[in-house]
């Protein structure tokens, strides 16, 4: 029996998860062809096709961002959040059962404490790195411009925000239940890929 090696160079990972999925499919096909006694299979980048648009989309991290639920999580929010890889709640959850409802959807949930929250185990600030970008989650927006983050996401005002101050971008998804200043109820999608991101408000009416 031939002594084969499985080879996956660093270059073969540049295509992301779409390439990995194709690689696994190639291995399984080779095993079916060569027999179950095959020890391993050679797979190199040269045998992989160009990545399709759908495969590129698989490498996009989709984060559902919401704030200021104030004791209520509409069914529409739960339905939308099912498509997320992560859920970030920017505070003023109020009833903790709201978090249980979010966790039951499936994606990992990150929360920060708002001024109306009573669980002091929740952090006031969470710093996260996603896709090579630095994000800071907090409920009340700061007037200070930090030099160690790219984006600050906050709630509290119940008004959507997309504002660049210095080198820091401030984002607010708006309020799920009690919006201010004529804004509709809203949440947002944060989609991250290749050290870039898009921000899209989601009206909840």
Buried (B, 14 or more C-beta within 10 A) or exposed (E): EEEEEEEBEEEBEEBBEBBBEBBEEBBEEBBEEBEEEBEBBEBEBEEBEEBEEEBBEBBBBBBBBBBBBBEEBBEBBEEBBEEBBBBBBBBBBBBEEBBEBBEEBEBEBBBBBBEBBEEEEBEBEBEBEBBEBBBBBBBBBEEEEBEEBBBBBBBBBBBBBEEEEEEBBBBBBBBBBEBEEEBEBBBBBBBBBEEEBEBEBBEBE
